[in-house]
Amino acid sequence: MADLDLVKKATSEEAEKSDDAKQKSIINAGLAMAQGEVVQRYGAAVKTHLVAHGGMDNETGEELSKSLMKLYGYKISPRNRNANTNQQAGFAAEVMTAAKEDAEKIIAGKKNAKVVRTDDMKKQSDGKGGTVGGKNDQLYDIAEVDKNGNYIEGTGRQLKYVGGTPEDCAKELLNKKWDKYRDADVPIEVPSDFYDGAKKKLEGDAKDIKKQIADAETKGKTKLAEDKKKELERVEKTSKNLRKGQYTKAQAIEMRTNPYWHMAKQIGGVAHRGGVEAAKSGAIIGGGISFIRNSVSVIQGDMKAEDAVIEVATDTAGATALSYATGFAGGAIKGAMQNAPSKYARALSKTNLPATVATMVWETGKTLKQYAEGEIDGTDCLIELGEKGTGMLSSAMFATVGQALIPIPIVGGMIGGMVGYAMSSAYYNDLVNALKGAKLAHEERLLVEEECRQAVIAIREYQLEIELVINNYLREHRQVFSEALADMEAAFITDDVDGFIKSSNRITEQLGGTPLFTTKKDFDVLMSNPGIFRL
């Protein structure tokens, strides 16, 4: 009777544990769907970097005039390697500046403007009597356009990733061949690591020229003073129009020489930011749900307060990790799908599928880990994988419904996802149980008979294996014991204490033990130690 009670108790605890795991999976599905809006934004940002890398926007059908891969294919003359590399790095900086700024607009939710290279926009008025856009624009490299492709006045600028140092960059910008930018009052962006130094150099030059003008005027050198004033105007206008670029000079070189590595870092950075944003909301939501659940358990007397605190902390950490994984992986998947050649993949990228895939990997990964560690058998593993797979797909569908009914991205998506997962999971379990019940009555007798037959065969095989193992075990130990005892006897005769200890330790190690000492000196130290030791 006592054994039966123990079995019932164990079964009850196992069922309770299973129910708790299912509740957490339902909550996880809701958390994943709550991140749908984050995944969409950061995934669209990832897509802009992928387009900059490959040059083709499969979503709009537009092909960029330059991309990192096109530039990577450009030839570099061995005689002018540095000059060619620097020039092409400048083009790469234009491509990636447009992509990065466009990505930031998407992340910020600004959908009314897009950043493009002027080579990729139609030629039109710049609002200042000139033109902007078209191939080989003489004034502007980068500009912003509205959703209809119309230039947004005042956004045109020039990029100059020139010079090997900030001082060289400032000196190069003062070249008279760049007067056209100063005359048109065009902002000029330089490498971000050159900006401060170049600005300081220009301001220092302006200060020196002012002194030279004052000195020339004092000495009556009117022509020299006028020339210096023109020089001062060039320096001051260059300094006024100087802007800090999005990338360093080294990054621009990397874009040209190693586009794959650079793009991997850019995409990883965007996906990481998506993961962090998702993790913040996930921690708040997951922690809040856990706090409520465990507070109720404490009030009802089912849990101690200190245990509830630990449970809330654990659940919050889990929700944070899951949400980060959903934001990170979901964003990367969404970006790749949104620019995929297949129109079906692009259509699916606008649904909750990217977030679902990321979370499904998380959920099924836990099941596979349990199977690998022997916590569940193969049958339970397959059943759980089926339950979580159908549950996650259903949660994605219901998340869309939830957002339609509750037009708050996080709340609507989460509630829809939880409802969808719970309904699909319950239906799947009922179906599995029904199938099991129908087959059990017919198969039970045949199964018992077959198991008995297999048991008899197994017993005979085990008997032979045990005899073989025992014989091998004794033969191996007998050899070690004989050699060790012989060495001990020899050491005893020669008064070799360390040799005697070493030989006796061979027996200890053969039996799986760990010797406490290996020499007489070790033994003396051990005996003089006031602490307790076990033989």
C-alpha positions in Angstrom: 0.0 0.0 0.0 2.8 2.3 0.9 4.5 1.6 -2.5 1.3 2.4 -4.3 1.0 5.8 -2.5 4.6 6.6 -3.5 3.8 5.8 -7.1 0.7 8.0 -7.0 2.7 10.8 -5.4 5.5 10.6 -8.0 2.9 10.5 -10.9 1.1 13.5 -9.4 4.4 15.5 -9.1 5.4 14.5 -12.7 2.0 15.7 -14.0 2.3 19.0 -12.1 5.8 19.5 -13.5 4.5 18.8 -17.0 1.6 21.3 -16.6 4.1 23.9 -15.3 6.3 23.4 -18.3 3.4 23.7 -20.7 2.3 27.0 -19.0 5.8 28.3 -19.4 5.8 27.3 -23.1 2.5 29.2 -23.5 4.0 32.3 -21.9 7.1 31.9 -24.0 4.9 31.8 -27.2 3.2 35.0 -26.0 6.6 36.7 -25.3 7.9 35.8 -28.7 4.8 37.2 -30.5 5.0 40.3 -28.4 8.4 41.0 -30.1 6.8 40.9 -33.5 7.0 44.6 -34.0 10.6 44.8 -32.9 11.6 41.9 -35.2 9.9 43.7 -38.1 11.7 47.0 -37.5 15.1 45.6 -37.0 14.7 43.0 -39.7 13.8 45.7 -42.2 17.0 47.5 -41.0 19.0 44.4 -41.6 17.6 44.2 -45.1 19.0 47.6 -46.0 22.5 46.4 -45.2 22.0 43.2 -47.2 20.9 45.3 -50.2 24.0 47.5 -49.8 26.2 44.4 -49.7 24.7 42.6 -52.8 23.4 45.6 -54.7 19.9 44.2 -55.4 16.7 45.1 -53.7 14.5 42.1 -54.5 11.6 43.7 -52.7 11.4 46.8 -55.1 13.3 45.4 -58.0 15.8 48.2 -57.9 19.5 47.6 -58.5 22.1 49.9 -56.9 24.7 51.5 -59.2 27.3 50.5 -56.6 27.4 47.9 -53.9 30.2 46.5 -51.7 30.4 43.4 -53.9 30.6 45.4 -57.0 33.4 47.5 -55.5 35.1 44.3 -54.3 35.3 43.2 -57.9 37.0 46.4 -59.1 40.6 46.1 -60.2 43.4 47.8 -58.2 46.5 48.8 -60.0 49.7 47.4 -58.4 51.4 50.8 -59.1 48.6 52.8 -57.5 47.4 50.4 -54.9 46.9 53.0 -52.1 45.3 55.6 -54.3 42.9 53.1 -55.9 42.0 51.5 -52.6 41.3 54.9 -50.9 39.2 56.0 -53.8 37.1 52.8 -53.8 36.9 52.9 -50.0 35.3 56.3 -50.4 32.6 54.9 -52.7 32.1 52.0 -50.2 31.6 54.6 -47.4 28.9 56.3 -49.5 27.1 52.9 -50.0 27.2 52.0 -46.3 26.4 55.6 -45.1 23.2 55.5 -47.1 22.4 52.0 -45.8 23.2 52.8 -42.1 21.2 56.1 -42.0 18.3 54.5 -43.8 18.4 51.6 -41.3 18.3 54.0 -38.4 15.3 55.7 -39.9 13.5 52.4 -40.1 14.4 51.5 -36.5 13.1 54.9 -35.4 9.9 54.3 -37.2 10.4 57.1 -39.7 8.9 55.8 -42.9 8.4 59.0 -44.9 12.1 59.5 -46.0 14.8 57.3 -47.4 18.6 57.9 -47.6 20.2 57.1 -51.0 23.3 57.7 -53.1 22.6 60.4 -55.6 23.5 58.0 -58.4 20.4 56.0 -57.4 17.9 58.9 -57.6 16.3 60.8 -60.4 17.9 64.1 -61.4 15.9 67.0 -60.1 16.2 70.6 -58.6 18.2 71.0 -55.4 16.1 74.1 -54.4 19.1 76.4 -54.7 19.3 76.9 -58.4 21.2 73.7 -59.1 20.4 70.0 -59.6 20.8 66.9 -57.5 20.7 63.3 -58.5 21.4 61.3 -61.7 24.7 59.7 -62.6 28.0 61.3 -61.4 26.4 64.2 -59.5 29.0 67.0 -59.3 28.0 68.3 -55.8 26.2 65.6 -53.8 27.0 62.0 -52.9 24.2 61.4 -50.4 20.7 62.8 -50.1 17.3 62.0 -48.7 14.1 61.5 -50.8 10.5 61.1 -49.8 8.4 58.0 -50.5 7.8 59.3 -54.0 11.5 59.7 -54.7 11.5 63.5 -54.5 14.5 65.2 -53.0 14.1 66.6 -49.5 15.7 70.0 -49.6 18.9 70.6 -47.6 19.8 66.9 -47.2 22.4 66.7 -49.9 26.0 66.3 -48.9 29.4 65.3 -50.1 31.7 62.6 -48.6 35.4 63.0 -48.6 37.3 60.1 -47.0 40.6 61.6 -48.1 44.1 61.8 -46.5 45.9 59.4 -44.2 45.6 61.6 -41.1 43.2 64.3 -39.9 45.7 67.0 -40.8 46.2 65.6 -44.3 42.4 65.4 -44.7 42.0 69.1 -43.7 44.8 70.1 -46.1 43.2 68.1 -48.9 39.8 69.8 -48.4 41.4 73.2 -48.8 42.5 72.4 -52.3 41.0 74.9 -54.8 39.5 72.0 -56.9 36.9 71.7 -54.1 35.9 75.3 -54.3 32.7 74.2 -56.1 31.5 72.7 -52.8 32.3 75.8 -50.8 30.6 78.0 -53.5 27.4 75.9 -53.3 27.6 75.7 -49.5 27.6 71.9 -49.5 28.2 70.0 -46.2 31.2 67.7 -46.4 31.5 64.6 -44.3 34.9 63.2 -43.4 35.8 60.0 -41.5 34.5 60.0 -38.0 38.0 59.5 -36.5 39.3 62.4 -38.6 36.6 65.0 -37.8 38.0 66.4 -34.5 41.6 66.6 -35.7 40.6 68.1 -39.0 38.3 70.6 -37.3 41.1 71.6 -34.9 43.5 72.0 -37.8 41.1 74.3 -39.8 40.4 76.4 -36.7 44.1 76.7 -36.0 44.8 77.7 -39.6 42.1 80.3 -39.4 43.6 81.8 -36.3 47.1 82.0 -37.9 45.7 83.6 -41.0 43.9 86.3 -39.0 47.2 87.2 -37.4 48.9 87.3 -40.8 46.1 89.6 -42.1 46.5 92.0 -39.2 50.3 92.0 -39.6 49.9 92.7 -43.4 47.5 95.5 -42.8 49.8 97.1 -40.2 52.6 97.0 -42.7 50.5 98.4 -45.5 50.7 95.2 -47.6 47.2 95.6 -49.0 47.5 92.9 -51.7 48.8 90.3 -49.3 46.0 91.2 -46.8 43.4 90.7 -49.6 44.9 87.3 -50.6 44.9 86.2 -47.0 41.3 87.2 -46.5 40.3 85.0 -49.5 42.3 82.2 -47.9 40.6 82.8 -44.6 37.2 82.6 -46.2 38.1 79.2 -47.8 39.3 77.8 -44.4 36.3 79.2 -42.4 33.7 77.9 -44.9 35.4 74.5 -45.0 35.3 74.4 -41.2 31.7 75.5 -41.1 30.5 72.9 -43.5 32.6 70.1 -42.0 30.5 67.1 -40.8 31.4 63.9 -38.9 30.9 60.8 -41.1 29.3 57.5 -40.0 32.5 55.5 -40.4 36.2 55.7 -39.6 38.8 55.6 -42.4 39.8 52.1 -41.3 36.2 50.9 -41.6 35.9 52.4 -45.1 39.1 50.4 -46.1 37.6 47.3 -44.6 34.4 47.7 -46.6 36.4 47.6 -49.8 38.9 44.9 -48.9 36.8 42.6 -46.8 33.1 43.2 -47.5 31.9 39.9 -46.1 33.4 40.5 -42.6 32.3 44.1 -42.5 28.7 43.2 -43.5 28.6 40.4 -40.9 29.6 42.9 -38.2 27.0 45.4 -39.4 24.2 42.9 -39.5 25.2 41.4 -36.2 25.2 44.9 -34.6 21.7 45.7 -35.8 20.4 42.2 -34.7 22.0 42.7 -31.3 20.3 46.0 -30.8 17.0 44.3 -31.7 17.7 41.6 -29.2 18.5 44.2 -26.5 15.3 46.1 -27.1 13.3 42.9 -27.1 15.0 41.7 -23.9 14.0 44.9 -22.1 10.3 44.5 -22.8 10.6 40.7 -22.3 12.0 41.1 -18.9 9.2 43.5 -17.8 6.5 41.3 -19.2 7.9 37.9 -18.1 8.8 39.2 -14.7 5.4 40.8 -14.2 3.6 37.6 -15.2 5.8 35.5 -12.9 5.3 38.0 -10.0 1.6 37.7 -10.3 1.6 33.9 -10.5 3.9 33.4 -7.6 2.3 36.0 -5.5 -1.0 34.1 -5.8 0.8 30.9 -4.8 2.2 32.6 -1.7 -1.2 34.0 -0.7 -2.8 30.6 -1.1 -0.1 29.0 1.0 1.3 26.8 -1.8 4.7 28.5 -1.8 7.0 30.2 0.6 7.9 33.9 0.0 11.6 33.2 -0.4 10.9 30.5 -3.0 8.7 32.9 -4.9 11.4 35.5 -5.0 13.8 32.9 -6.6 11.1 31.7 -9.0 10.4 35.3 -10.2 14.1 36.0 -10.7 14.5 32.8 -12.6 11.5 33.4 -14.8 12.6 37.0 -15.5 16.0 35.9 -16.5 14.5 33.2 -18.8 12.1 35.7 -20.4 14.9 38.1 -21.0 17.1 35.5 -22.6 14.2 34.2 -24.8 13.2 37.7 -25.9 16.8 38.6 -26.7 17.1 35.5 -28.8 13.8 36.2 -30.6 14.8 39.8 -31.3 18.4 38.9 -32.5 17.7 35.8 -34.5 14.2 36.9 -35.6 15.6 40.2 -36.9 18.3 38.5 -38.9 15.9 36.0 -40.3 13.3 38.7 -41.2 16.0 40.8 -43.0 17.2 37.8 -45.1 13.6 36.8 -46.0 12.6 40.4 -46.8 15.3 40.5 -49.5 15.0 36.9 -50.7 14.6 36.3 -54.4 11.4 34.3 -53.7 8.3 36.5 -53.5 6.7 33.9 -51.1 9.6 34.3 -48.7 9.3 38.1 -48.9 5.5 37.8 -48.2 6.2 35.6 -45.2 8.8 38.1 -43.8 5.9 40.5 -43.1 4.2 38.0 -40.8 5.2 36.7 -37.4 7.1 33.8 -39.0 10.6 35.1 -38.3 9.9 35.5 -34.6 8.2 32.1 -34.6 11.2 30.4 -36.1 13.5 31.9 -33.6 11.3 30.9 -30.6 10.6 27.5 -32.1 14.3 26.8 -32.1 14.5 27.9 -28.5 11.6 25.8 -27.4 12.5 22.6 -29.3 16.1 23.0 -28.2 14.9 22.6 -24.6 13.1 19.4 -25.5 16.1 18.0 -27.3 18.3 18.9 -24.4 16.0 16.9 -22.1 16.1 13.9 -24.4 19.9 14.1 -24.7 20.2 14.1 -20.9 17.9 11.2 -20.5 15.1 13.2 -18.8 12.5 12.0 -21.4 12.5 9.1 -23.8 12.3 9.2 -27.6 8.5 8.9 -27.7 8.0 11.8 -25.3 10.6 13.8 -27.2 8.7 13.4 -30.5 5.3 14.2 -28.9 6.7 17.4 -27.3 8.4 18.5 -30.6 5.1 18.0 -32.4 3.1 19.9 -29.7 5.5 22.8 -29.7 5.8 22.9 -33.4 2.1 23.1 -34.0 1.7 25.4 -31.0 4.2 27.9 -32.2 2.8 28.0 -35.8 -0.7 28.5 -34.3 0.6 31.2 -32.0 2.0 33.1 -35.0 -1.4 33.0 -36.7 -3.4 34.1 -33.6 -0.8 36.8 -32.9 -1.9 38.5 -36.1 -5.6 38.2 -35.0 -4.7 39.5 -31.6 -3.0 42.6 -33.0 -6.0 43.2 -35.2 -8.4 43.0 -32.2 -6.1 44.8 -29.8 -4.1 47.5 -31.8 -1.3 47.6 -29.3 1.7 45.8 -30.8 3.1 44.1 -27.7 -0.2 43.4 -25.9 -2.2 42.3 -29.0 0.6 40.1 -30.2 1.3 38.5 -26.8 -2.3 37.7 -26.0 -2.9 36.3 -29.5 0.2 34.2 -29.3 -0.7 32.8 -25.9 -4.2 31.9 -26.9 -3.1 30.3 -30.2 -0.4 28.2 -28.5 -2.7 27.1 -25.7 -5.5 26.1 -28.1 -3.3 24.3 -30.5 -1.4 22.5 -27.7 -4.6 21.3 -26.1 -6.0 20.1 -29.4 -2.7 18.3 -30.2 -2.6 16.6 -26.8 -6.2 15.4 -27.1 -5.4 14.0 -30.5 -2.3 12.1 -29.4 -4.1 10.7 -26.3 -7.0 9.5 -28.5 -4.7 7.8 -30.9 -2.8 6.2 -28.0 -6.0 4.9 -26.4 -7.3 3.4 -29.7 -4.2 1.5 -30.3 -3.4 0.4 -26.8 -6.3 -2.1 -26.3 -5.3 -4.0 -29.5 -1.6 -3.8 -29.1 -1.2 -4.3 -25.4 -1.4 -8.1 -25.4 0.9 -8.5 -28.4 3.3 -6.0 -26.8 3.4 -7.9 -23.5 4.1 -11.2 -25.3 6.8 -9.7 -27.4 8.4 -8.0 -24.4 8.5 -11.3 -22.5 10.1 -13.0 -25.5 12.7 -10.2 -25.8 13.3 -10.3 -22.0 14.3 -14.0 -22.1 16.7 -13.3 -25.0 18.1 -10.3 -23.2 18.6 -12.2 -20.0 20.7 -14.8 -21.8 22.7 -12.1 -23.5 23.3 -10.3 -20.2 24.4 -13.5 -18.6 27.1 -14.0 -21.2 28.2 -10.4 -21.1 28.4 -10.4 -17.3 30.6 -13.6 -17.4 32.9 -12.0 -20.0 33.2 -8.7 -18.1 34.0 -10.5 -14.8 36.7 -12.6 -16.5 38.3 -9.5 -18.1 38.0 -7.5 -14.9 39.7 -10.2 -12.8 42.4 -10.9 -15.4 43.3 -7.2 -15.6 43.3 -6.7 -11.9 45.2 -9.9 -11.2 48.1 -8.7 -13.4 48.2 -5.3 -11.8 48.0 -6.8 -8.3 50.8 -9.3 -9.0 53.1 -6.6 -10.4 52.4 -4.2 -7.6 52.9 -6.8 -4.8 56.2 -7.9 -6.4 57.4 -4.3 -6.5 56.3 -3.8 -2.9 58.3 -6.8 -1.8 61.4 -5.6 -3.6 61.0 -2.1 -2.2 60.7 -3.6 1.3 63.9 -5.6 0.9 65.8 -2.5 -0.3 64.3 -0.2 2.3 62.8 2.0 -0.6 59.9 3.7 1.2 58.9 5.8 -1.7 59.0 2.8 -4.0 56.8 0.9 -1.6 54.2 3.7 -1.5 54.3 4.1 -5.3 53.6 0.3 -5.8 50.8 0.3 -3.2 49.2 3.3 -4.9 49.0 1.3 -8.2 46.5 -1.0 -6.5 44.5 2.0 -5.2 44.4 3.6 -8.6 43.4 0.3 -10.3 40.4 0.1 -8.0 39.4 3.6 -9.0 40.7 5.4 -5.9 42.9 8.5 -5.5 46.1 8.1 -3.4 46.4 10.5 -0.4 50.2 10.7 -0.7 52.8 9.6 -3.1 56.0 9.9 -1.1 57.1 9.6 2.5 57.4 13.4 2.6 53.8 13.8 1.6 52.8 11.2 4.3 54.7 13.2 7.0 52.9 16.4 5.9 49.6 14.7 6.0 50.1 13.3 9.5 51.3 16.6 10.9 48.2 18.4 9.5 45.7 19.0 12.3 42.8 18.7 9.9 40.6 15.5 9.4 41.3 13.2 6.5 39.6 10.0 5.3 41.4 6.9 4.2 
